[in-house]
Amino acid sequence: MALINVKTREVQIKIVYYGPGRGGKTTNLEYINRTYKEQIKTEMVSLKTNDDRTLFFDFLPFDVGKIKGFDVTIQLYTVPGQVKYNATRKLVLRGVDGIVFVADVQKSQRRKNIESLNQLYENLQTYQLDLFKMPLVMQYNKVDLRKSDIETLDSKTLQRDLNSRLKVPAFEASASNGGNVIPTLKKIISTTLVSIQDQIF
């Protein structure tokens, strides 16, 4: 549910990057932070755990502007990827308006991708939210590894594993060099804005 302040005519939208550990969620946000430094309202904040990180910062994209006279602020968050931090993941999802699911194209991560998506579905149910009705974009990250000796999954397999029922927009990406990071971001912002427009009178 977007936070709407009628007095100041501001709308705050929360977008969460979700997915398995070390899949590239943090790298996405770091690239966005570097690319849009002028539009970032606050410093990037990192809540570090021993072997993973949760990041979040306020973000005002230059191309969102106003909706029905309201200024729009986008808040981007990541969740810790490790399964043992599920309580934190659940907490970060509170009040979410849109989700980017960052899957790892490495063959060795196939099971973790599927488990993470199933867990996302369950965690959203905690807040009476339905993944099938949530603004969602898939990102198949680390496609640059296809040029290496590391075994990777093709997009057809990833689509079958993760997106055959959801049927949401999907991007092949390389967060480490910025490939399709911004198109993923723009897609989730536009999809989320469409979904919350009815909440703004």
Summary of the structure (lengths in Angstrom):
residues: 201
radius of gyration: 16.3
end to end distance: 14.2
largest distance: 56.5
contacts: 646
relative contact order: 0.20
helix: 39%
strand: 28%
